[in-house]
Amino acid sequence: AGPTTISIKQTKQLSVDTFTIPESLGHIKSKWSPSTRHTQYAIRNTNPVVIHVQDAHCNYDAQKRIAEIVEFLNKEYGITTVNLEGGARDYDLSIFTSIPDAKLREKAAGYFVKEGLVNGAEYFAINNPGKVTLWGIEDPALYLKNLDVYRSSLRHKDEIDKHLKDLS
């Protein structure tokens, strides 16, 4: 038997101090890193990093940009998990990923992004099966309760807008 070649994907080390994204994808508004004396992670010698991407819900261009950011993070830093608001637990995208024709799958996913039913991270995952795992971080009951409060507040939108204008 001949020698075995193993290919390892080289990625940049993810560090708050050195993290960057291309200007074409957006900009970093702030960075924060806990000091060693204030963190439980220093004891275990691990350095978890959270990248929060601000989302403009139902905005097609913003969602496409988020898909590009997820692609960049996957390629450059080896990010394989994306936690999403508005979802709970794991995502089943098989209705899309079962479409064998990649161009047709991309067109279908793009339609749902335009309709505001699929977000940028989902779009990336649909068109790149197996590259990232999506995980919904919401507590469904709490999410629905909050959504109900938001919806009920809309009845007072005009009045609230008037008061906010007066305050401005």
C-alpha beads as a LAMMPS data file, in Angstrom:
LAMMPS data file: protein, C-alpha beads

168 atoms
167 bonds

1 atom types
1 bond types

-500.0 500.0 xlo xhi
-500.0 500.0 ylo yhi
-500.0 500.0 zlo zhi

Masses

1 110.0

Atoms # bond

1 1 1 0.000 0.000 0.000
2 1 1 1.192 3.495 -0.844
3 1 1 1.299 6.523 1.444
4 1 1 -1.994 8.024 2.563
5 1 1 -2.557 11.692 1.844
6 1 1 -4.821 13.580 4.204
7 1 1 -6.082 16.986 3.182
8 1 1 -6.765 19.382 6.031
9 1 1 -8.642 22.599 5.363
10 1 1 -6.411 25.425 6.526
11 1 1 -8.383 28.166 8.237
12 1 1 -7.468 31.312 10.066
13 1 1 -7.551 31.171 13.845
14 1 1 -10.656 32.922 15.100
15 1 1 -9.703 35.601 17.595
16 1 1 -11.667 38.667 18.648
17 1 1 -8.505 40.741 18.405
18 1 1 -7.666 39.825 14.803
19 1 1 -11.109 39.053 13.348
20 1 1 -11.920 40.919 10.128
21 1 1 -14.295 40.629 7.207
22 1 1 -13.894 42.091 3.735
23 1 1 -15.241 45.634 3.437
24 1 1 -17.487 44.451 0.607
25 1 1 -19.418 42.274 3.069
26 1 1 -19.978 44.878 5.764
27 1 1 -18.216 46.372 8.734
28 1 1 -17.557 45.425 12.326
29 1 1 -19.372 47.804 14.670
30 1 1 -17.742 46.598 17.871
31 1 1 -15.618 43.892 19.429
32 1 1 -15.531 42.708 22.998
33 1 1 -13.345 40.207 24.743
34 1 1 -13.618 39.306 28.438
35 1 1 -10.528 39.877 30.507
36 1 1 -8.845 36.771 31.870
37 1 1 -9.667 37.560 35.494
38 1 1 -13.394 37.914 34.765
39 1 1 -14.062 34.789 32.781
40 1 1 -14.698 31.189 33.612
41 1 1 -13.271 30.223 30.212
42 1 1 -9.750 31.213 31.198
43 1 1 -9.762 28.402 33.740
44 1 1 -10.550 25.851 31.045
45 1 1 -8.191 27.564 28.591
46 1 1 -10.848 27.900 25.903
47 1 1 -11.722 31.031 23.999
48 1 1 -15.245 30.856 22.603
49 1 1 -16.040 33.539 20.056
50 1 1 -19.507 34.718 19.105
51 1 1 -20.000 36.683 15.895
52 1 1 -23.284 38.557 15.902
53 1 1 -24.494 39.543 12.439
54 1 1 -27.153 42.251 12.517
55 1 1 -30.095 41.142 10.415
56 1 1 -32.413 43.316 8.334
57 1 1 -35.308 40.857 8.236
58 1 1 -37.063 40.331 4.911
59 1 1 -34.581 42.570 3.081
60 1 1 -33.423 40.614 0.035
61 1 1 -30.089 42.422 -0.400
62 1 1 -29.270 42.110 3.309
63 1 1 -30.082 38.389 3.272
64 1 1 -27.856 37.803 0.241
65 1 1 -25.053 39.654 2.035
66 1 1 -25.575 37.514 5.140
67 1 1 -25.270 34.408 2.956
68 1 1 -21.961 35.812 1.679
69 1 1 -20.813 36.489 5.253
70 1 1 -21.646 32.908 6.271
71 1 1 -19.739 31.657 3.228
72 1 1 -16.727 33.800 4.168
73 1 1 -16.799 32.622 7.793
74 1 1 -17.066 29.012 6.666
75 1 1 -14.176 29.252 4.210
76 1 1 -11.818 31.533 6.136
77 1 1 -12.447 30.521 9.744
78 1 1 -13.978 27.065 9.457
79 1 1 -17.283 28.131 11.032
80 1 1 -19.701 25.210 10.744
81 1 1 -22.519 26.191 13.135
82 1 1 -24.857 29.144 12.735
83 1 1 -27.267 29.933 15.580
84 1 1 -30.404 31.718 14.433
85 1 1 -33.057 33.781 16.131
86 1 1 -36.641 32.957 15.267
87 1 1 -36.034 29.221 15.074
88 1 1 -36.015 26.403 17.593
89 1 1 -33.561 23.517 17.619
90 1 1 -32.352 21.907 14.389
91 1 1 -33.408 22.864 10.875
92 1 1 -34.711 20.474 8.260
93 1 1 -33.909 21.933 4.850
94 1 1 -34.427 18.655 2.997
95 1 1 -37.353 20.069 1.022
96 1 1 -34.731 22.240 -0.709
97 1 1 -31.598 20.103 -0.478
98 1 1 -33.430 17.167 -2.057
99 1 1 -33.618 19.158 -5.308
100 1 1 -30.787 17.525 -7.286
101 1 1 -30.297 20.339 -9.808
102 1 1 -28.130 22.954 -8.034
103 1 1 -29.291 25.805 -10.286
104 1 1 -32.950 24.973 -9.735
105 1 1 -32.335 24.635 -5.961
106 1 1 -30.660 28.059 -5.912
107 1 1 -33.508 29.604 -7.900
108 1 1 -36.129 28.111 -5.534
109 1 1 -34.220 29.268 -2.443
110 1 1 -33.763 32.731 -3.971
111 1 1 -37.522 32.999 -4.516
112 1 1 -38.170 32.209 -0.844
113 1 1 -35.548 34.771 0.232
114 1 1 -37.332 37.402 -1.873
115 1 1 -40.620 36.437 -0.211
116 1 1 -39.020 36.826 3.240
117 1 1 -39.546 33.169 4.112
118 1 1 -35.889 32.082 4.002
119 1 1 -33.034 34.072 5.522
120 1 1 -29.450 34.470 4.352
121 1 1 -27.962 31.743 6.550
122 1 1 -30.659 29.324 5.405
123 1 1 -29.992 30.323 1.791
124 1 1 -26.300 29.498 2.205
125 1 1 -27.077 26.164 3.910
126 1 1 -29.591 25.202 1.216
127 1 1 -27.099 25.854 -1.563
128 1 1 -24.147 24.326 0.284
129 1 1 -25.491 21.148 1.911
130 1 1 -23.295 19.839 4.710
131 1 1 -21.120 22.948 5.066
132 1 1 -22.948 24.466 8.049
133 1 1 -25.408 23.320 10.661
134 1 1 -28.219 25.715 11.516
135 1 1 -29.519 25.799 15.084
136 1 1 -32.534 27.803 16.264
137 1 1 -31.886 29.395 19.651
138 1 1 -35.440 30.390 20.584
139 1 1 -37.653 29.012 23.309
140 1 1 -40.819 28.540 21.185
141 1 1 -43.296 29.486 23.937
142 1 1 -41.365 32.624 24.906
143 1 1 -40.871 33.572 21.248
144 1 1 -44.611 33.303 20.517
145 1 1 -45.470 35.286 23.647
146 1 1 -43.078 38.058 22.574
147 1 1 -44.503 37.979 19.037
148 1 1 -48.028 38.398 20.435
149 1 1 -46.921 41.426 22.474
150 1 1 -45.307 42.951 19.391
151 1 1 -48.395 42.348 17.252
152 1 1 -50.713 43.840 19.874
153 1 1 -48.488 46.935 20.105
154 1 1 -49.031 47.582 16.389
155 1 1 -52.592 48.701 17.171
156 1 1 -51.049 51.764 18.820
157 1 1 -48.382 52.440 16.186
158 1 1 -49.804 55.712 14.865
159 1 1 -50.224 57.126 18.362
160 1 1 -46.753 56.020 19.419
161 1 1 -45.202 57.429 16.229
162 1 1 -46.873 60.789 16.933
163 1 1 -45.487 60.872 20.485
164 1 1 -42.020 59.917 19.264
165 1 1 -42.143 62.675 16.645
166 1 1 -43.155 65.198 19.320
167 1 1 -40.260 64.053 21.502
168 1 1 -37.827 64.405 18.610

Bonds

1 1 1 2
2 1 2 3
3 1 3 4
4 1 4 5
5 1 5 6
6 1 6 7
7 1 7 8
8 1 8 9
9 1 9 10
10 1 10 11
11 1 11 12
12 1 12 13
13 1 13 14
14 1 14 15
15 1 15 16
16 1 16 17
17 1 17 18
18 1 18 19
19 1 19 20
20 1 20 21
21 1 21 22
22 1 22 23
23 1 23 24
24 1 24 25
25 1 25 26
26 1 26 27
27 1 27 28
28 1 28 29
29 1 29 30
30 1 30 31
31 1 31 32
32 1 32 33
33 1 33 34
34 1 34 35
35 1 35 36
36 1 36 37
37 1 37 38
38 1 38 39
39 1 39 40
40 1 40 41
41 1 41 42
42 1 42 43
43 1 43 44
44 1 44 45
45 1 45 46
46 1 46 47
47 1 47 48
48 1 48 49
49 1 49 50
50 1 50 51
51 1 51 52
52 1 52 53
53 1 53 54
54 1 54 55
55 1 55 56
56 1 56 57
57 1 57 58
58 1 58 59
59 1 59 60
60 1 60 61
61 1 61 62
62 1 62 63
63 1 63 64
64 1 64 65
65 1 65 66
66 1 66 67
67 1 67 68
68 1 68 69
69 1 69 70
70 1 70 71
71 1 71 72
72 1 72 73
73 1 73 74
74 1 74 75
75 1 75 76
76 1 76 77
77 1 77 78
78 1 78 79
79 1 79 80
80 1 80 81
81 1 81 82
82 1 82 83
83 1 83 84
84 1 84 85
85 1 85 86
86 1 86 87
87 1 87 88
88 1 88 89
89 1 89 90
90 1 90 91
91 1 91 92
92 1 92 93
93 1 93 94
94 1 94 95
95 1 95 96
96 1 96 97
97 1 97 98
98 1 98 99
99 1 99 100
100 1 100 101
101 1 101 102
102 1 102 103
103 1 103 104
104 1 104 105
105 1 105 106
106 1 106 107
107 1 107 108
108 1 108 109
109 1 109 110
110 1 110 111
111 1 111 112
112 1 112 113
113 1 113 114
114 1 114 115
115 1 115 116
116 1 116 117
117 1 117 118
118 1 118 119
119 1 119 120
120 1 120 121
121 1 121 122
122 1 122 123
123 1 123 124
124 1 124 125
125 1 125 126
126 1 126 127
127 1 127 128
128 1 128 129
129 1 129 130
130 1 130 131
131 1 131 132
132 1 132 133
133 1 133 134
134 1 134 135
135 1 135 136
136 1 136 137
137 1 137 138
138 1 138 139
139 1 139 140
140 1 140 141
141 1 141 142
142 1 142 143
143 1 143 144
144 1 144 145
145 1 145 146
146 1 146 147
147 1 147 148
148 1 148 149
149 1 149 150
150 1 150 151
151 1 151 152
152 1 152 153
153 1 153 154
154 1 154 155
155 1 155 156
156 1 156 157
157 1 157 158
158 1 158 159
159 1 159 160
160 1 160 161
161 1 161 162
162 1 162 163
163 1 163 164
164 1 164 165
165 1 165 166
166 1 166 167
167 1 167 168
